[in-house]
Amino acid sequence: MSSGPAGHVARSTVRPHCETTGGTPVRTPLRTFLRASDGVTIDAVYDPGTVGRDASRTSADHPVFVVAHGFTGAVDRPHVRRVAQAFARYGAVVTFSFRGHGASGGRSTVGDREVLDLAAAVRWARELGHARVGTVGFSMGGSVALRHAALYPRDTDAVVSVSAPARWYYRGTAPMRRLHWLVTRPEGRMVGRYGFGTRIHHRDWDPVPLSPVQAVPRIAPTPLLIVHGDADGYFPLDHPRMLAAAAGDQGELWLEPGMGHAEHAASEELLDRIAAWVVGRAG
């Protein structure tokens, strides 16, 4: 780890330690560019966590959390680093910037092609020697985590979706109407690029990707946790309830009193509970 400013991680050339060849999890922080299956480069950071630095423990004792941030987030954003630091008390952590965000290549498709970015991050986590992988996504990242678990059923051992929508094209709240302007209008995309550091693709979805509520039934038997705040200004409570209904007995729903939206609203206590849930279910 660099001695530079807080949140900065030195870039590293990664030589993966693959569990299938008898390796053990890497025990030092790493930063590299991954490549999604469509060729887009993804800026990614690995932290072995406090558990991962214990040389007496085996790879089976080292779960890894793969964190999928929300729209306009990035790996170096303070709220993403705060989540990573909380989870690092329970296992290793992989964070990354979705395409079009931060130093990653490409342009954001606002939840569509981003599933390839998460797949690349999960694959890297496995290559680094971790037998157990839990994905934790926030808002847009939550919808990506649900679709990833449905489309790549053997990739993850537990899935957490925080503040995610249940359906696409929702405009029922003022924040979502502003977001749609940001994504669909040329002047909005300019604001996204220069105001939020997010490069947004100008093309509409074609085809429209599997919606979160359609993805959820396909996740079983992988354990699924749906977390949502009852003060979420973006997506009201019918969204998590739809997701939970689609999951049936396979999913667990936490409605958090007083919580707003996504990473910014997640308390340290909630992050601890999420981390403990992943450790307990991903075994």
KEVO-868216 format. One line per 4 residues: for each residue x negated, y, z negated of N, C-alpha, C. Coordinates in nm, 3 decimals. Layout:
! KEVO-868216
X Y Z X Y Z X Y Z  ...
This chain:
! KEVO-868216
-0.084 -0.120 0.000 0.000 0.000 0.000 -0.087 0.124 0.000  -0.050 0.219 0.081 -0.125 0.344 0.089 -0.110 0.426 -0.039  -0.206 0.512 -0.064 -0.196 0.605 -0.176 -0.136 0.737 -0.132  -0.072 0.738 -0.015 -0.012 0.859 0.038 0.116 0.895 -0.032
0.200 0.979 0.028 0.321 1.028 -0.036 0.417 0.915 -0.069  0.505 0.940 -0.165 0.603 0.840 -0.204 0.687 0.800 -0.083  0.713 0.670 -0.071 0.792 0.619 0.040 0.709 0.584 0.161  0.582 0.621 0.164 0.497 0.589 0.277 0.431 0.454 0.255
0.431 0.372 0.360 0.365 0.243 0.353 0.269 0.236 0.470  0.145 0.197 0.442 0.044 0.194 0.548 0.082 0.092 0.654  0.058 0.124 0.779 0.084 0.029 0.887 -0.021 -0.081 0.883  0.025 -0.203 0.912 -0.063 -0.318 0.906 -0.044 -0.405 1.028
-0.148 -0.475 1.067 -0.135 -0.581 1.165 -0.097 -0.707 1.091  0.012 -0.770 1.132 0.066 -0.883 1.057 0.023 -1.014 1.121  -0.028 -1.103 1.039 -0.051 -1.241 1.080 0.042 -1.325 0.993  0.158 -1.369 1.047 0.256 -1.436 0.965 0.202 -1.564 0.902
0.249 -1.592 0.780 0.219 -1.715 0.711 0.343 -1.800 0.719  0.347 -1.894 0.809 0.469 -1.968 0.836 0.484 -2.084 0.738  0.601 -2.089 0.676 0.628 -2.193 0.578 0.619 -2.332 0.639  0.656 -2.344 0.767 0.658 -2.477 0.828 0.518 -2.533 0.846
0.417 -2.450 0.834 0.280 -2.500 0.843 0.215 -2.508 0.707  0.296 -2.504 0.602 0.243 -2.520 0.467 0.200 -2.391 0.403  0.232 -2.276 0.465 0.191 -2.149 0.408 0.277 -2.110 0.289  0.235 -2.008 0.219 0.310 -1.951 0.108 0.343 -1.807 0.141
0.441 -1.749 0.072 0.479 -1.611 0.105 0.362 -1.514 0.093  0.358 -1.419 0.183 0.258 -1.313 0.176 0.279 -1.234 0.048  0.171 -1.196 -0.020 0.183 -1.130 -0.149 0.134 -0.986 -0.147  0.121 -0.929 -0.027 0.080 -0.789 -0.015 0.179 -0.715 0.074
0.200 -0.586 0.051 0.290 -0.508 0.137 0.239 -0.503 0.281  0.330 -0.502 0.375 0.296 -0.499 0.516 0.389 -0.402 0.588  0.339 -0.347 0.698 0.424 -0.269 0.788 0.385 -0.302 0.930  0.483 -0.321 1.015 0.454 -0.356 1.153 0.572 -0.320 1.241
0.555 -0.334 1.371 0.665 -0.323 1.465 0.705 -0.463 1.511  0.830 -0.497 1.490 0.886 -0.621 1.541 0.942 -0.595 1.680  0.975 -0.702 1.750 1.036 -0.686 1.882 1.167 -0.764 1.884  1.279 -0.694 1.905 1.408 -0.760 1.918 1.411 -0.840 2.046
1.508 -0.930 2.059 1.511 -1.021 2.174 1.533 -0.948 2.306  1.583 -0.823 2.302 1.598 -0.746 2.425 1.480 -0.652 2.449  1.374 -0.668 2.369 1.250 -0.594 2.391 1.236 -0.465 2.312  1.337 -0.421 2.240 1.328 -0.296 2.162 1.237 -0.317 2.042
1.149 -0.220 2.016 1.057 -0.229 1.902 1.125 -0.177 1.775  1.104 -0.250 1.665 1.171 -0.222 1.538 1.067 -0.202 1.430  1.065 -0.084 1.370 0.974 -0.050 1.261 1.020 -0.122 1.135  0.933 -0.204 1.074 0.972 -0.287 0.960 0.868 -0.286 0.851
0.914 -0.295 0.726 0.828 -0.292 0.608 0.860 -0.414 0.521  0.755 -0.477 0.469 0.771 -0.592 0.378 0.708 -0.558 0.244  0.783 -0.583 0.136 0.734 -0.568 0.000 0.754 -0.701 -0.070  0.646 -0.765 -0.121 0.661 -0.896 -0.185 0.738 -0.889 -0.316
0.757 -0.768 -0.370 0.830 -0.754 -0.495 0.748 -0.799 -0.615  0.799 -0.772 -0.732 0.727 -0.811 -0.854 0.727 -0.962 -0.870  0.831 -1.030 -0.827 0.835 -1.177 -0.833 0.731 -1.236 -0.738  0.720 -1.177 -0.618 0.630 -1.230 -0.517 0.483 -1.219 -0.553
0.450 -1.134 -0.650 0.311 -1.119 -0.689 0.270 -1.221 -0.796  0.364 -1.304 -0.839 0.335 -1.408 -0.937 0.283 -1.532 -0.865  0.153 -1.552 -0.866 0.091 -1.661 -0.788 0.128 -1.799 -0.841  0.187 -1.807 -0.959 0.221 -1.938 -1.016 0.350 -1.994 -0.960
0.425 -1.914 -0.883 0.555 -1.957 -0.834 0.545 -2.003 -0.689  0.633 -2.095 -0.649 0.632 -2.153 -0.516 0.721 -2.071 -0.422  0.716 -2.104 -0.292 0.795 -2.030 -0.195 0.944 -2.041 -0.221  0.990 -2.154 -0.276 1.132 -2.172 -0.305 1.180 -2.077 -0.414
1.087 -2.023 -0.494 1.123 -1.930 -0.601 1.128 -1.786 -0.553  1.101 -1.761 -0.426 1.087 -1.625 -0.377 1.195 -1.593 -0.274  1.315 -1.554 -0.317 1.413 -1.508 -0.219 1.367 -1.377 -0.157  1.412 -1.351 -0.037 1.381 -1.224 0.029 1.512 -1.156 0.065
1.520 -1.027 0.034 1.634 -0.945 0.069 1.602 -0.872 0.199  1.686 -0.886 0.299 1.670 -0.810 0.423 1.779 -0.703 0.424  1.736 -0.577 0.417 1.827 -0.464 0.395 1.857 -0.397 0.529  1.987 -0.386 0.562 2.033 -0.321 0.685 2.097 -0.188 0.647
2.033 -0.078 0.682 2.078 0.055 0.638 2.200 0.103 0.717  2.258 0.212 0.671 2.371 0.273 0.738 2.329 0.364 0.853  2.428 0.411 0.928 2.404 0.499 1.041 2.335 0.627 0.994  2.234 0.669 1.067 2.144 0.784 1.042 2.044 0.756 0.930
2.040 0.635 0.877 1.936 0.598 0.781 1.808 0.560 0.854  1.707 0.520 0.778 1.581 0.473 0.834 1.498 0.416 0.721  1.396 0.340 0.757 1.319 0.268 0.657 1.254 0.360 0.553  1.218 0.482 0.591 1.150 0.573 0.498 1.245 0.669 0.427
1.373 0.662 0.453 1.468 0.750 0.384 1.468 0.717 0.234  1.475 0.818 0.149 1.470 0.793 0.004 1.577 0.696 -0.045  1.699 0.704 0.010 1.804 0.614 -0.039 1.779 0.470 0.001  1.713 0.448 0.114 1.677 0.311 0.154 1.563 0.259 0.068
1.464 0.345 0.039 1.354 0.303 -0.047 1.405 0.272 -0.189  1.505 0.348 -0.236 1.559 0.322 -0.369 1.624 0.183 -0.376  1.698 0.147 -0.273 1.757 0.013 -0.267 1.648 -0.093 -0.266  1.545 -0.072 -0.185 1.435 -0.169 -0.177 1.367 -0.186 -0.312
1.345 -0.076 -0.381 1.278 -0.083 -0.512 1.363 -0.159 -0.613  1.495 -0.142 -0.607 1.583 -0.215 -0.699 1.578 -0.364 -0.670  1.585 -0.402 -0.543 1.585 -0.544 -0.508 1.449 -0.609 -0.532  1.341 -0.528 -0.527 1.206 -0.583 -0.545 1.185 -0.640 -0.684
1.272 -0.607 -0.777 1.263 -0.667 -0.911 1.312 -0.811 -0.912  1.379 -0.851 -0.804 1.440 -0.985 -0.797 1.379 -1.074 -0.689  1.305 -1.017 -0.600 1.246 -1.095 -0.491 1.174 -1.004 -0.394  1.132 -1.060 -0.285 1.069 -0.981 -0.179 1.176 -0.904 -0.103
1.133 -0.801 -0.031 1.228 -0.715 0.041 1.172 -0.681 0.179  1.255 -0.697 0.280 1.226 -0.648 0.415 1.324 -0.535 0.444  1.270 -0.418 0.475 1.351 -0.307 0.523 1.305 -0.274 0.664  1.392 -0.213 0.742 1.357 -0.180 0.881 1.447 -0.067 0.927
1.407 -0.002 1.034 1.489 0.101 1.097 1.560 0.041 1.217  1.691 0.054 1.221 1.764 0.011 1.339 1.718 0.090 1.462  1.739 0.034 1.578 1.705 0.101 1.704 1.765 0.242 1.707  1.688 0.334 1.762 1.734 0.473 1.768 1.717 0.550 1.639
1.668 0.483 1.533 1.650 0.546 1.403 1.502 0.545 1.367  1.455 0.651 1.304 1.317 0.656 1.257 1.218 0.631 1.370  1.119 0.547 1.343 1.013 0.519 1.440 1.046 0.402 1.532  1.162 0.339 1.515 1.200 0.230 1.604 1.230 0.282 1.743
1.220 0.195 1.841 1.246 0.234 1.979 1.394 0.230 2.012  1.425 0.256 2.137 1.561 0.245 2.186 1.654 0.353 2.136  1.783 0.329 2.157 1.887 0.420 2.113 1.992 0.343 2.035  2.052 0.411 1.940 2.155 0.347 1.859 2.278 0.313 1.942
2.329 0.192 1.924 2.458 0.154 1.982 2.564 0.144 1.873  2.534 0.198 1.756 2.628 0.214 1.645 2.693 0.081 1.605  2.608 -0.023 1.596 2.654 -0.150 1.542 2.663 -0.264 1.641  2.642 -0.240 1.768 2.652 -0.347 1.868 2.520 -0.422 1.882
2.424 -0.365 1.957 2.296 -0.434 1.979 2.211 -0.440 1.852  2.251 -0.368 1.750 2.177 -0.370 1.624 2.171 -0.508 1.562  2.262 -0.596 1.601 2.257 -0.733 1.547 2.126 -0.801 1.588  2.069 -0.762 1.701 1.941 -0.817 1.746 1.827 -0.767 1.658
1.840 -0.644 1.609 1.738 -0.587 1.520 1.736 -0.663 1.387  1.854 -0.689 1.332 1.862 -0.764 1.207 1.811 -0.906 1.226  1.843 -0.967 1.339 1.793 -1.102 1.366 1.640 -1.105 1.369  1.579 -1.002 1.427 1.433 -0.996 1.430 1.375 -0.980 1.289
1.440 -0.900 1.204 1.393 -0.880 1.067 1.406 -1.008 0.986  1.516 -1.080 1.003 1.535 -1.207 0.932 1.432 -1.309 0.978  1.408 -1.314 1.107 1.308 -1.407 1.159 1.170 -1.377 1.100  1.136 -1.249 1.089 1.008 -1.210 1.029 1.001 -1.255 0.884
1.110 -1.237 0.810 1.113 -1.279 0.670 1.086 -1.429 0.658  1.144 -1.507 0.747 1.118 -1.652 0.746 0.972 -1.681 0.779  0.920 -1.611 0.877 0.781 -1.635 0.917 0.683 -1.599 0.806  0.723 -1.508 0.719 0.637 -1.470 0.607 0.642 -1.571 0.493
0.717 -1.678 0.510 0.711 -1.790 0.418 0.825 -1.804 0.320  0.937 -1.734 0.344 1.047 -1.738 0.249 1.151 -1.842 0.288  1.182 -1.929 0.194 1.280 -2.035 0.219 1.423 -1.984 0.205  1.443 -1.875 0.130 1.578 -1.824 0.106 1.586 -1.679 0.149
1.688 -1.648 0.230 1.705 -1.513 0.284 1.847 -1.466 0.254  1.858 -1.348 0.194 1.987 -1.283 0.177 1.989 -1.152 0.253  2.091 -1.129 0.334 2.105 -1.002 0.405 2.201 -0.912 0.328  2.164 -0.785 0.315 2.247 -0.686 0.245 2.259 -0.565 0.336
2.380 -0.539 0.385 2.402 -0.429 0.476 2.494 -0.324 0.418  2.470 -0.197 0.455 2.545 -0.084 0.404 2.613 -0.011 0.521  2.745 0.008 0.512 2.821 0.082 0.612 2.801 0.018 0.751  2.744 0.091 0.848 2.717 0.029 0.976 2.635 -0.098 0.959
2.535 -0.093 0.871 2.453 -0.211 0.845 2.533 -0.325 0.786  2.640 -0.292 0.711 2.727 -0.397 0.659 2.802 -0.467 0.769  2.852 -0.391 0.867 2.920 -0.455 0.980 2.823 -0.539 1.061  2.698 -0.493 1.073 2.597 -0.570 1.146 2.565 -0.699 1.071
2.555 -0.691 0.937 2.526 -0.812 0.859 2.635 -0.916 0.875  2.762 -0.872 0.881 2.872 -0.967 0.900 2.865 -1.032 1.038  2.843 -0.952 1.141 2.835 -1.008 1.276 2.713 -1.098 1.291  2.600 -1.058 1.232 2.480 -1.141 1.240 2.505 -1.278 1.177
2.568 -1.281 1.060 2.594 -1.407 0.992 2.689 -1.496 1.073  2.782 -1.434 1.147 2.874 -1.510 1.230 2.806 -1.564 1.356  2.718 -1.483 1.415 2.655 -1.521 1.542 2.530 -1.605 1.524  2.464 -1.594 1.408 2.343 -1.669 1.377 2.366 -1.745 1.246
2.451 -1.847 1.247 2.497 -1.907 1.122 2.390 -1.976 1.039  2.277 -2.009 1.096 2.172 -2.076 1.020 2.062 -1.982 0.973  2.076 -1.853 1.002 1.968 -1.759 0.972 1.964 -1.716 0.826  2.080 -1.707 0.761 2.085 -1.649 0.628 2.147 -1.746 0.527
2.112 -1.726 0.399 2.162 -1.810 0.292 2.266 -1.739 0.207  2.278 -1.609 0.218 2.380 -1.531 0.149 2.394 -1.397 0.221  2.515 -1.342 0.222 2.544 -1.218 0.295 2.619 -1.123 0.204  2.574 -0.997 0.202 2.642 -0.892 0.126 2.672 -0.777 0.221
2.798 -0.734 0.223 2.840 -0.621 0.304 2.893 -0.513 0.210  2.833 -0.395 0.214 2.869 -0.284 0.125 2.926 -0.169 0.209  3.048 -0.126 0.177 3.109 -0.007 0.241 3.126 -0.024 0.392  3.152 -0.145 0.436 3.164 -0.169 0.580 3.307 -0.151 0.629
3.322 -0.113 0.756 3.456 -0.111 0.815 3.503 -0.253 0.844  3.634 -0.269 0.853 3.690 -0.398 0.895 3.714 -0.401 1.045  3.740 -0.283 1.104 3.776 -0.277 1.245 3.708 -0.158 1.310  3.696 -0.167 1.443 3.629 -0.062 1.518 3.722 0.056 1.546
3.662 0.167 1.584 3.730 0.287 1.634 3.819 0.353 1.528  3.790 0.330 1.403 3.872 0.388 1.296 3.847 0.539 1.288  3.957 0.618 1.289 3.947 0.765 1.282 4.039 0.822 1.173  4.073 0.742 1.074 4.172 0.781 0.977 4.126 0.876 0.869
3.997 0.907 0.862 3.945 1.000 0.763 3.863 1.108 0.834  3.850 1.223 0.769 3.774 1.334 0.829 3.628 1.296 0.856  3.558 1.227 0.763 3.421 1.188 0.793 3.409 1.100 0.917  3.508 1.010 0.937 3.501 0.924 1.056 3.533 1.001 1.183
3.620 1.100 1.174 3.645 1.183 1.293 3.520 1.262 1.330  3.446 1.310 1.229 3.320 1.379 1.258 3.219 1.283 1.319  3.214 1.161 1.268 3.119 1.063 1.322 3.151 1.031 1.468  3.279 1.017 1.500 3.316 0.989 1.639 3.276 1.105 1.729
3.288 1.228 1.683 3.241 1.343 1.763 3.090 1.332 1.784  3.018 1.295 1.679 2.872 1.284 1.686 2.831 1.182 1.792  2.904 1.072 1.799 2.867 0.960 1.886 2.914 0.980 2.029  3.034 1.036 2.048 3.096 1.035 2.180 3.074 1.162 2.262
3.032 1.272 2.198 3.018 1.397 2.272 2.870 1.430 2.293  2.834 1.483 2.411 2.694 1.517 2.436 2.637 1.612 2.331  2.715 1.712 2.289 2.666 1.805 2.189 2.653 1.735 2.053  2.740 1.637 2.027 2.730 1.559 1.904 2.604 1.474 1.902
2.572 1.412 2.015 2.451 1.331 2.022 2.326 1.417 2.007  2.334 1.541 2.053 2.221 1.632 2.033 2.203 1.663 1.884  2.314 1.685 1.814 2.307 1.706 1.669 2.250 1.581 1.601  2.294 1.464 1.647 2.241 1.340 1.590 2.091 1.328 1.608
2.043 1.367 1.724 1.900 1.354 1.752 1.816 1.453 1.671  1.857 1.579 1.673 1.773 1.682 1.613 1.811 1.712 1.467  1.934 1.684 1.431 1.976 1.709 1.294 1.956 1.589 1.201  1.975 1.468 1.256 1.968 1.347 1.174 1.857 1.251 1.216
1.782 1.285 1.319 1.674 1.198 1.365 1.723 1.067 1.420  1.844 1.067 1.479 1.905 0.945 1.531 1.937 0.963 1.678  1.878 0.879 1.761 1.898 0.884 1.906 2.013 0.789 1.941  2.122 0.843 1.994 2.245 0.767 2.014 2.266 0.742 2.163
2.296 0.617 2.197 2.320 0.582 2.337 2.449 0.647 2.387  2.448 0.690 2.512 2.563 0.760 2.567 2.669 0.666 2.623  2.636 0.539 2.641 2.732 0.446 2.704 2.831 0.390 2.602  2.954 0.367 2.650 3.053 0.299 2.567 3.018 0.151 2.557
3.072 0.084 2.456 3.055 -0.060 2.443 3.120 -0.131 2.562  3.048 -0.225 2.620 3.101 -0.306 2.729 3.022 -0.437 2.736  3.078 -0.545 2.684 3.211 -0.557 2.622 3.211 -0.505 2.479  3.331 -0.488 2.423 3.343 -0.450 2.282 3.298 -0.567 2.196
3.205 -0.545 2.102 3.154 -0.656 2.021 3.259 -0.711 1.926  3.234 -0.832 1.881 3.317 -0.896 1.779 3.333 -0.800 1.661  3.456 -0.777 1.617 3.477 -0.684 1.507 3.440 -0.751 1.375  3.414 -0.672 1.269 3.381 -0.733 1.140 3.487 -0.830 1.090
3.615 -0.794 1.101 3.720 -0.882 1.049 3.731 -1.010 1.132  3.695 -1.004 1.259 3.690 -1.126 1.341 3.568 -1.210 1.308  3.460 -1.145 1.265 3.337 -1.218 1.235 3.346 -1.295 1.105  3.415 -1.238 1.006 3.414 -1.294 0.870 3.453 -1.441 0.863
3.559 -1.488 0.930 3.594 -1.630 0.918 3.487 -1.724 0.971  3.397 -1.674 1.054 3.293 -1.759 1.113 3.170 -1.772 1.023  3.167 -1.698 0.913 3.049 -1.698 0.827 3.042 -1.821 0.738  3.156 -1.874 0.697 3.159 -1.993 0.610 3.078 -2.106 0.673
3.005 -2.183 0.589 3.008 -2.187 0.442 2.905 -2.096 0.373  2.841 -2.005 0.447 2.745 -1.915 0.383 2.817 -1.826 0.282  2.766 -1.813 0.160 2.830 -1.725 0.060 2.836 -1.581 0.108  2.950 -1.517 0.083 2.974 -1.380 0.130 3.026 -1.295 0.015
2.967 -1.177 -0.001 3.012 -1.077 -0.099 3.047 -0.949 -0.025  3.168 -0.898 -0.052 3.215 -0.772 0.005 3.225 -0.670 -0.109  3.155 -0.558 -0.096 3.151 -0.455 -0.200 3.203 -0.325 -0.141  3.292 -0.258 -0.214 3.349 -0.133 -0.163 3.389 -0.045 -0.279
3.369 0.084 -0.264 3.408 0.180 -0.366 3.550 0.229 -0.348  3.621 0.248 -0.458 3.759 0.296 -0.445 3.766 0.446 -0.419  3.649 0.513 -0.416 3.642 0.655 -0.380 3.567 0.675 -0.248  3.562 0.572 -0.164 3.493 0.580 -0.035 3.567 0.678 0.055
3.496 0.782 0.101 3.558 0.883 0.185 3.564 0.847 0.331  3.496 0.740 0.372 3.493 0.698 0.512 3.597 0.592 0.542  3.597 0.486 0.462 3.686 0.373 0.487 3.769 0.344 0.362  3.902 0.359 0.368 3.985 0.332 0.251 3.991 0.182 0.220
4.062 0.149 0.113 4.056 0.013 0.059 4.122 -0.092 0.145  4.200 -0.053 0.246 4.254 -0.156 0.334 4.144 -0.226 0.413  4.029 -0.160 0.432 3.918 -0.224 0.504 3.858 -0.340 0.425  3.811 -0.321 0.302 3.757 -0.437 0.230 3.863 -0.544 0.204
3.987 -0.504 0.184 4.091 -0.604 0.160 4.117 -0.688 0.283  4.111 -0.627 0.402 4.123 -0.704 0.525 4.008 -0.804 0.538  3.887 -0.759 0.508 3.771 -0.847 0.517 3.784 -0.963 0.418  3.826 -0.933 0.295 3.839 -1.037 0.194 3.947 -1.137 0.233
4.057 -1.088 0.289 4.164 -1.179 0.331 4.115 -1.271 0.443  4.035 -1.216 0.534 3.982 -1.298 0.643 3.883 -1.402 0.592  3.813 -1.369 0.483 3.715 -1.463 0.427 3.780 -1.575 0.348  3.898 -1.549 0.291 3.965 -1.651 0.211 3.884 -1.687 0.088
3.886 -1.815 0.054 3.816 -1.861 -0.066 3.665 -1.855 -0.052  3.615 -1.835 0.071 3.471 -1.835 0.092 3.407 -1.702 0.054  3.486 -1.596 0.043 3.432 -1.463 0.015 3.466 -1.415 -0.124  3.389 -1.319 -0.171 3.410 -1.257 -0.301 3.420 -1.107 -0.280
3.516 -1.042 -0.344 3.538 -0.898 -0.326 3.516 -0.826 -0.458  3.429 -0.722 -0.454 3.410 -0.633 -0.568 3.459 -0.494 -0.527  3.563 -0.446 -0.591 3.608 -0.308 -0.573 3.553 -0.226 -0.688  3.466 -0.130 -0.656 3.390 -0.057 -0.757 3.458 0.075 -0.792
3.503 0.091 -0.918 3.570 0.215 -0.959 3.478 0.337 -0.947  3.529 0.441 -0.882 3.456 0.567 -0.874 3.344 0.570 -0.772  3.319 0.462 -0.705 3.207 0.458 -0.609 3.248 0.520 -0.477  3.156 0.599 -0.419 3.176 0.656 -0.287 3.126 0.562 -0.179
3.047 0.616 -0.086 3.013 0.541 0.035 2.866 0.499 0.041  2.843 0.372 0.058 2.716 0.313 0.101 2.600 0.337 0.004  2.477 0.343 0.059 2.356 0.345 -0.024 2.354 0.461 -0.123  2.396 0.578 -0.077 2.390 0.696 -0.162 2.476 0.679 -0.287
2.584 0.603 -0.277 2.679 0.589 -0.388 2.653 0.467 -0.474  2.563 0.380 -0.432 2.537 0.256 -0.507 2.452 0.286 -0.630  2.504 0.259 -0.747 2.430 0.283 -0.871 2.322 0.177 -0.890  2.228 0.208 -0.978 2.125 0.109 -1.012 2.188 -0.017 -1.070
2.291 0.001 -1.151 2.359 -0.114 -1.211 2.424 -0.201 -1.104  2.486 -0.139 -1.004 2.547 -0.216 -0.895 2.440 -0.288 -0.813  2.330 -0.220 -0.782 2.223 -0.284 -0.706 2.168 -0.405 -0.782  2.156 -0.393 -0.914 2.111 -0.506 -0.995 2.210 -0.622 -0.985
2.339 -0.592 -0.991 2.438 -0.699 -0.983 2.437 -0.766 -0.846  2.421 -0.685 -0.740 2.414 -0.742 -0.605 2.292 -0.834 -0.593  2.177 -0.786 -0.642 2.055 -0.866 -0.635 2.071 -0.998 -0.710  2.129 -0.992 -0.830 2.149 -1.114 -0.908 2.245 -1.208 -0.837
2.346 -1.156 -0.770 2.440 -1.239 -0.694 2.366 -1.310 -0.581  2.283 -1.238 -0.508 2.209 -1.301 -0.397 2.118 -1.410 -0.449  2.044 -1.383 -0.557 1.954 -1.483 -0.613 2.033 -1.607 -0.654  2.151 -1.588 -0.712 2.230 -1.701 -0.757 2.294 -1.780 -0.646
2.326 -1.714 -0.532 2.400 -1.783 -0.424 2.308 -1.834 -0.313  2.191 -1.775 -0.298 2.106 -1.810 -0.183 2.022 -1.935 -0.207  2.036 -1.998 -0.323 1.955 -2.116 -0.353 2.003 -2.240 -0.280
